[in-house]
Amino acid sequence: MALGSAALLAPTMAHGQEKVLRIAMTAGDIPRTLGQPDQGFEGNRFTGIPMYDSLTQWDLSKADAPSVLIPGLAESWEADGSDKTKWIFKLRQGVVFHDGSPFNADAVVWNVQKVLDKSAPHFDASQVGVTASRMPTLRSARKIDDYTVELSTSEPDSFLPINLTNLYMASPAHWQAKFEAVPASVSDPAQRAQQAWTAFAADASGTGPFKMSRFVARERLELVRNDKYWDAKRVPKVDRVVLLPLPEANSRTAALMSGQVDWIEAPAPDAFDAIKSRGNVIYSNEQPHVWPWQLSFAEGSPWLDKRVRHAANLCVNRSELKELLGGMMAEPKGTVPPGHPWWGNPGFDIRYDPDAARKLMAEAGHSASKPLKVLVQTSASGSGQMQPLPMNEFLQQNLKECYFDVSFDVVEWNTLFTNWRRGAKDPSANGANAINVSFAAMDPFFAMVRFTSTKTFPPTSNNWGYFGNDEIDALIEKARTTFTDKERDEALAALHARIVEEAPFVWIAHDVGPRAMSARVKGVVQPKSWFIDLATVSIE
């Protein structure tokens, strides 16, 4: 796939002498722009964080330390001392949306209602899946005064402030104007609301450092600097960002090498030397990320036998896979690495030991003449998916040596991401008994809870495989209801150890987020995160 002429901009001349940064994403379409992005965390990275803010957000300013939670549109927060299902958030004053309307407590209540309150006139079911599944205990918001809100959860949940990084604040006033502009001939309230959201997505308004300038579905999104952004340190250094969907790795690489773009996500590994020989720079960093097969525990699944799950984890030659990827991965020992506060020293050691794998498979009744058939649903590209087809083909050959007969159901990335919430029992699985969706592991809910709690079975969250039991639920409950860091880490370490021992995943790789860009791009901080801050980047 090549970039058409409409997708191109000269680096600084297409808009006079503007400083223009052109980025090729792995997504096949522009992530949704209405406030709650799709396309996985690439959506958060490129249409969420640049145009919007959340109450809490990640510190993306450091490359040498893990990203931590910092104040965003909320300056402070705390759980109610007498009722841990109530949280008080003190809001930042003086913030305005791109349309000039004020950010305040009413806006927070409105944005909670858009995804949780089906009776609200602006409720949008299309935004629920990518939002509610990431903050499953949030139930309501109540205004206390103009700059104080109370958020209520269904149960005590110390993870809530982290989860709220996924709720982006869209302008209620701007949406209302779009709603009022819907023709009177459209009388159904739900249809009017849907049309208002469609209009909002084409002319969005958040509080972020960039404002929407031009949007062409499946082709481009242009963002311009918000000179009035509330955080002086993050007022953008470029005039314009052009985001281009280009899902094929070789096409992205060719676009960078020819000077059509300045920045590409996930360059083709076999082109690293050629990319650098042209004076371009490749950035990477360890990040909280897992590239797995998530396994089905539905009736009849071949993964119900723990010996089979352990065997698959023992049959992956991760060192060789790392070479295939030009060194751009880390080898996992679990969801988090040894030394992490949540490590917990599990009793099962994830390593390359094909002899031990074959022994387990033989005990489970499988052999070279009687291999175990497994079907994995995956994508050809996507946010955090690294190089999914070459990686899965590598795994297919690895596992063949351990009596697995692996085949694949390859679907479009956003379809895969939607199927992930529907579960292994849904027809969308197409008979697959494993799914290959990479995930963030930067907080307890994202790293562990959503995949292992019986409360997160589809469609509530991402427990695609229906894994869970009373013991795991009890460990989750202990961690979730512990509000001191040390004790919560201890509970999470016990949870992680049991997850690794039960092996509801085949842990294959941790991404290091490789991205390549022209040497003209300056001020790049590649954090230990899935995300990156475009606001601090400049271009010569």
CORGITA-V724645 format. One record per run of one state. SS is the DSSP state (helix for helix, strand for strand, loop for the rest). FROM is the first residue (numbers start at 1). TO is the last residue. If there is no record, write none. Layout:
BEGIN
SS & FROM & TO
SS & FROM & TO
END
This chain:
BEGIN
loop & 1 & 4
helix & 5 & 7
loop & 8 & 19
strand & 20 & 25
loop & 26 & 39
helix & 40 & 48
loop & 49 & 53
strand & 54 & 54
loop & 55 & 55
strand & 56 & 58
loop & 59 & 65
strand & 66 & 66
loop & 67 & 68
strand & 69 & 71
loop & 72 & 73
strand & 74 & 79
loop & 80 & 85
strand & 86 & 91
loop & 92 & 95
strand & 96 & 96
loop & 97 & 101
strand & 102 & 102
loop & 103 & 104
helix & 105 & 116
loop & 117 & 124
helix & 125 & 127
loop & 128 & 128
helix & 129 & 132
loop & 133 & 137
strand & 138 & 145
loop & 146 & 147
strand & 148 & 153
loop & 154 & 159
helix & 160 & 166
loop & 167 & 167
strand & 168 & 168
loop & 169 & 171
helix & 172 & 180
loop & 181 & 188
helix & 189 & 202
loop & 203 & 209
strand & 210 & 216
loop & 217 & 219
strand & 220 & 225
loop & 226 & 231
helix & 232 & 234
loop & 235 & 239
strand & 240 & 245
loop & 246 & 248
helix & 249 & 257
loop & 258 & 262
strand & 263 & 265
loop & 266 & 268
helix & 269 & 277
loop & 278 & 280
strand & 281 & 283
loop & 284 & 288
strand & 289 & 295
loop & 296 & 305
helix & 306 & 314
loop & 315 & 317
helix & 318 & 324
loop & 325 & 329
strand & 330 & 330
loop & 331 & 353
helix & 354 & 363
loop & 364 & 371
strand & 372 & 379
loop & 380 & 387
helix & 388 & 400
loop & 401 & 403
strand & 404 & 411
loop & 412 & 412
helix & 413 & 422
loop & 423 & 426
helix & 427 & 429
loop & 430 & 433
strand & 434 & 435
loop & 436 & 438
strand & 439 & 440
loop & 441 & 443
helix & 444 & 452
loop & 453 & 453
helix & 454 & 456
strand & 457 & 457
loop & 458 & 462
strand & 463 & 463
loop & 464 & 469
helix & 470 & 480
loop & 481 & 484
helix & 485 & 502
loop & 503 & 504
strand & 505 & 510
loop & 511 & 514
strand & 515 & 517
loop & 518 & 520
strand & 521 & 522
loop & 523 & 527
strand & 528 & 528
loop & 529 & 533
helix & 534 & 536
loop & 537 & 537
strand & 538 & 539
loop & 540 & 540
END
